[in-house]
Amino acid sequence: MQFRTNFLAYLVKKPYLCIVFLTMRRNAGIFIGLSVLLALFFCLDICSGSIWLWPWGDLSVMEQNILHSIRLPKAITAVLSGAALSVSGLIMQTLFRNPLAGPYTLGVSSGASLGVAFLTMISVSSFQLSAVSLPIAACIGATLVLLLVLAVSRKVTSNVSLLIIGMMFGSIAGALVSLLQNFANPDALKLFIVWTLGSLSSVGWSDMQLMIPVLVIGALFVLLAIKPLNGLLLGEDYARGLGINVERTRLYIVLATGLLAGGVTAFCGPIAFIGVAVPHIARGIFKTSNHRVTIPACVLTGACLLLICDMLCSLAIYPLPISTVSALFGAPVIIWIILKNK
């Protein structure tokens, strides 16, 4: 009782901490509910597929291999990818103050596609591609575009100009991909198209050793920018009035987006609509734009949504690309946003 009294007295003396404490307490039930749903969808995703498996039952050697080598890494990849794309979409919408901005706005996906296209189009006839060659090529392409955007961001003061330049970089990369496709042989073109459809099952335990550190570094940049992001909600001028270094915050956001979206795209291919739709779903659930709430909300909501998409892909009669199913969820949300905002 004494500890509780002292703790409440300390919060009263610190109004900022008091607001944070009350916000967390008010949303605790929703966070707990989303966490339970995440655990439930994770278990269902592991169980579902062409063969229904119960992890806690008696499994044959083949079923244990399927569970450990395919379904478990696929479910973990869905959680990581859904969280990373959702958070990167959220911070991009805040930076550009555009509800339709997403993790691929700055051309990161186009850069990754260019790297994969360049590798597949010139190498199929000369040597056999290894399991990690496509992710490495995608990482290189995404990194090159990210470096170009970072170089331009030091010269451009307007976020709108940065948005347009990022879209132009993406258009240039897309044009180069189309050029490579015109000269590609059918085998190379098929390999590239399969990659562009997106897949969570292509990520194994060895790939996660590269993917997870990239996503963790991107998440650290997001954590560094939480307070400035809240200031940017009211505009750059207001943020500068609060003493926020807008240029440094923009650098953190661009780096975080490049690492989170680029890391997911490199290993899973492009995954559509998750990064655009989930931030709006999270804000609608929690009725707030405070990034201390919306960032963990996007982590849980994005992970749950991509697990649902993966379950639908595995339960279909014929295997479906993950981007196809995610578009069925994300596109109606985008339409609703446009109609709501007129």
C-alpha positions in Angstrom: 0.0 0.0 0.0 2.8 2.4 0.9 4.6 1.6 -2.4 1.5 2.3 -4.4 1.0 5.6 -2.6 4.6 6.6 -3.3 4.4 5.5 -6.9 1.3 7.6 -7.5 2.8 10.6 -5.8 5.9 10.3 -8.0 3.7 10.2 -11.1 1.8 13.3 -10.0 5.2 15.1 -9.7 6.0 14.0 -13.3 3.0 14.9 -15.5 4.7 13.5 -18.6 5.1 10.0 -17.0 1.6 10.3 -15.6 0.2 10.7 -19.1 2.2 7.7 -20.3 1.1 5.6 -17.4 -2.5 6.4 -17.9 -2.3 5.7 -21.6 -0.7 2.3 -21.1 -3.2 1.4 -18.4 -6.2 2.4 -20.6 -4.9 0.4 -23.6 -3.6 -2.6 -21.5 -6.7 -4.7 -22.2 -6.5 -4.2 -26.0 -2.8 -5.0 -26.0 -3.4 -8.2 -24.0 -6.2 -9.1 -26.4 -4.0 -8.6 -29.4 -1.2 -10.6 -27.8 -3.6 -13.5 -27.2 -4.8 -13.3 -30.8 -1.2 -13.3 -32.0 -0.4 -16.4 -30.0 -3.5 -18.1 -31.3 -2.9 -17.2 -34.9 0.8 -18.3 -34.6 -0.3 -21.8 -33.3 -3.0 -22.1 -36.0 -0.5 -21.1 -38.7 1.9 -23.8 -37.6 -0.9 -26.4 -37.6 -2.5 -25.5 -40.9 -1.5 -26.6 -44.3 -1.9 -29.5 -46.7 -1.4 -31.7 -43.7 -2.9 -30.7 -40.4 -0.3 -31.1 -37.6 -0.7 -30.9 -33.8 2.7 -29.9 -32.3 1.8 -31.3 -29.0 0.7 -34.7 -30.4 2.7 -37.8 -31.5 4.4 -36.8 -34.8 6.3 -39.0 -37.2 9.8 -38.1 -38.2 8.5 -36.6 -41.5 5.9 -34.5 -39.7 8.5 -33.3 -37.2 10.7 -32.2 -40.1 7.8 -30.4 -41.7 7.0 -28.6 -38.5 10.6 -27.6 -37.6 12.0 -26.9 -41.0 9.1 -25.3 -42.9 6.1 -24.2 -40.7 7.9 -22.8 -37.7 10.3 -20.6 -39.6 7.5 -19.5 -41.9 5.3 -18.5 -39.0 8.2 -16.6 -37.3 8.9 -14.9 -40.7 5.2 -13.8 -40.9 5.4 -12.2 -37.5 8.7 -10.4 -38.2 7.6 -9.3 -41.7 4.1 -8.1 -40.6 5.6 -6.1 -37.7 8.4 -4.6 -39.8 6.3 -3.5 -42.7 3.5 -2.1 -40.5 5.9 0.0 -38.4 7.8 1.3 -41.4 4.5 2.2 -43.1 3.4 4.1 -39.9 6.5 6.2 -39.7 6.4 7.0 -43.4 2.8 8.2 -43.1 3.9 10.4 -40.2 6.9 11.8 -42.0 5.0 12.7 -45.2 1.7 13.4 -43.4 0.1 11.3 -46.1 -2.3 8.5 -45.2 -1.5 6.5 -48.4 2.3 6.5 -47.8 3.9 3.1 -47.2 7.2 1.3 -46.6 7.9 1.2 -50.4 7.3 4.9 -51.0 11.0 5.7 -51.2 11.7 3.1 -53.9 13.2 0.5 -51.6 11.1 -2.3 -53.1 12.0 -1.2 -56.6 15.6 -1.2 -55.7 15.4 -4.7 -54.3 13.5 -5.8 -57.5 16.3 -4.3 -59.6 19.0 -6.2 -57.7 17.1 -9.5 -58.1 16.3 -8.8 -61.8 19.9 -8.0 -62.5 21.1 -11.2 -60.9 18.5 -13.6 -62.4 18.6 -12.1 -65.9 22.4 -12.4 -66.3 23.2 -15.5 -64.3 20.8 -18.3 -65.0 22.8 -19.5 -68.0 26.2 -19.1 -66.3 26.0 -20.6 -62.8 23.5 -22.1 -60.4 22.0 -19.6 -58.0 22.5 -20.4 -54.3 19.8 -20.1 -51.6 21.1 -16.7 -50.3 22.0 -15.2 -53.7 18.6 -13.6 -54.3 18.3 -12.0 -50.8 21.8 -10.7 -51.1 21.1 -9.2 -54.5 17.8 -7.7 -53.2 19.7 -6.2 -50.2 22.3 -4.7 -52.5 19.6 -3.1 -54.8 17.6 -1.8 -51.8 20.7 -0.4 -50.2 21.8 1.5 -53.3 18.4 3.2 -53.6 18.5 3.9 -49.9 21.9 5.5 -50.2 20.7 7.7 -53.1 17.7 8.8 -51.0 19.9 9.6 -48.0 22.2 11.6 -50.2 19.3 13.6 -51.6 17.7 14.1 -48.2 20.7 16.1 -47.1 20.1 18.5 -50.0 16.3 18.7 -49.8 14.5 20.4 -46.9 11.0 19.6 -47.9 9.5 16.2 -47.2 7.2 16.5 -50.2 10.2 16.9 -52.4 11.8 13.9 -50.8 8.7 11.9 -51.4 8.6 12.8 -55.1 12.3 12.1 -55.5 11.9 8.7 -53.8 9.1 7.9 -56.2 11.3 8.9 -59.2 14.1 6.6 -58.0 11.5 3.8 -57.8 10.3 4.6 -61.3 13.8 4.6 -62.7 14.5 1.2 -61.0 11.2 -0.1 -62.4 12.2 1.0 -65.9 15.5 -0.7 -65.7 13.8 -3.9 -64.5 11.5 -3.8 -67.5 14.5 -3.3 -69.8 16.2 -6.3 -68.3 13.0 -8.4 -68.8 13.0 -7.6 -72.5 16.4 -9.3 -72.9 15.9 -12.2 -70.5 15.4 -15.8 -71.3 12.2 -17.6 -70.2 13.8 -19.4 -67.3 15.3 -16.2 -65.8 12.0 -14.4 -66.3 10.0 -17.1 -64.6 12.4 -17.1 -61.6 12.1 -13.3 -61.3 8.3 -13.3 -61.5 8.1 -16.0 -58.8 10.2 -13.8 -56.5 8.0 -10.8 -57.1 4.9 -12.7 -56.0 6.3 -12.9 -52.5 6.8 -15.9 -50.3 7.3 -16.5 -46.6 8.2 -20.2 -47.0 11.5 -19.3 -48.7 13.0 -18.1 -45.4 14.8 -20.8 -43.4 16.7 -20.8 -40.2 19.9 -19.8 -41.9 18.3 -16.8 -43.6 16.9 -15.6 -40.2 20.5 -15.2 -39.0 20.8 -12.4 -41.6 17.3 -11.1 -41.6 16.8 -10.6 -37.8 19.9 -8.4 -37.2 18.8 -6.1 -40.1 15.3 -5.8 -38.6 16.6 -5.2 -35.1 18.9 -2.4 -36.3 15.9 -0.8 -38.1 13.8 -1.1 -35.0 16.5 0.7 -33.0 16.2 3.7 -35.3 12.4 3.7 -34.8 12.9 3.8 -31.0 15.3 6.7 -31.4 12.6 8.6 -33.3 9.5 8.0 -31.2 9.4 11.4 -29.4 10.2 13.4 -32.6 7.6 11.4 -34.5 4.9 12.7 -32.1 6.1 16.2 -32.7 5.9 15.7 -36.5 2.2 14.9 -36.2 1.5 18.6 -35.9 3.9 19.6 -38.7 7.6 20.4 -39.1 7.3 24.0 -37.9 5.7 22.9 -34.6 8.3 20.2 -34.2 11.1 22.7 -34.7 9.4 24.9 -32.1 9.7 22.0 -29.6 13.4 21.8 -30.3 13.2 18.7 -32.4 16.0 18.2 -35.0 13.7 17.5 -38.0 16.6 16.7 -40.4 18.1 14.1 -38.0 14.6 12.6 -37.4 14.1 12.3 -41.1 17.4 10.5 -41.4 16.4 8.1 -38.7 13.0 7.4 -40.4 14.6 6.9 -43.8 17.2 4.5 -42.4 14.6 2.6 -40.3 12.3 2.3 -43.4 15.1 1.1 -45.6 16.3 -1.5 -43.1 12.8 -2.8 -42.1 11.1 -2.8 -45.6 14.3 -3.6 -47.4 15.1 -6.5 -45.1 11.7 -8.0 -45.5 11.6 -7.5 -49.3 15.1 -9.0 -49.7 14.1 -12.3 -48.1 10.3 -12.6 -48.7 9.8 -10.5 -51.9 7.4 -7.6 -52.1 4.4 -7.9 -49.8 1.6 -5.5 -50.8 -0.7 -3.3 -48.7 0.3 -4.5 -45.2 2.5 -1.4 -44.6 -0.2 1.0 -45.8 -3.3 -0.6 -44.3 -2.2 -1.8 -40.8 -1.3 1.7 -39.4 -4.9 2.9 -40.1 -6.3 -0.3 -38.5 -4.1 0.2 -35.4 -5.0 3.9 -35.0 -8.7 2.9 -35.4 -8.5 0.3 -32.7 -6.6 2.4 -30.1 -8.2 5.8 -31.1 -4.9 7.6 -30.9 -1.9 8.7 -33.0 0.6 8.6 -30.1 3.5 6.6 -31.4 4.2 5.1 -28.0 0.9 3.3 -28.5 0.6 3.0 -32.3 4.1 1.5 -32.8 3.5 -1.6 -30.5 0.0 -1.7 -31.9 1.3 -1.9 -35.4 3.7 -4.7 -34.4 0.9 -6.8 -33.0 -1.7 -6.0 -35.6 0.6 -6.4 -38.6 1.9 -9.7 -37.2 -1.7 -11.0 -36.7 -2.8 -9.9 -40.2 0.1 -11.5 -42.0 -0.3 -14.7 -40.0 -4.0 -14.8 -41.2 -2.9 -14.2 -44.8 -0.3 -17.0 -44.5 -3.0 -19.4 -43.2 -5.3 -18.6 -46.1 -2.4 -19.2 -48.5 -1.7 -22.6 -47.0 -5.3 -23.7 -46.7 -6.1 -22.8 -50.4 -6.5 -25.7 -52.9 -3.6 -24.3 -54.9 -0.7 -22.4 -53.1 -1.3 -18.7 -53.3 1.3 -15.9 -53.3 1.3 -14.0 -50.0 0.9 -10.6 -51.8 -2.3 -11.8 -53.5 -4.0 -12.5 -50.2 -2.6 -9.5 -48.4 -4.0 -7.3 -51.2 -7.4 -8.7 -50.5 -7.1 -7.4 -47.0 -5.3 -4.1 -47.7 -7.0 -2.8 -50.8 -10.5 -2.4 -49.1 -8.8 -0.4 -46.3 -7.2 1.9 -48.9 -10.5 2.4 -50.6 -12.2 3.2 -47.3 -9.5 5.7 -46.5 -10.0 7.5 -49.8 -13.7 7.6 -49.4 -13.6 8.7 -45.8 -11.2 11.6 -46.6 -13.0 12.5 -49.8 
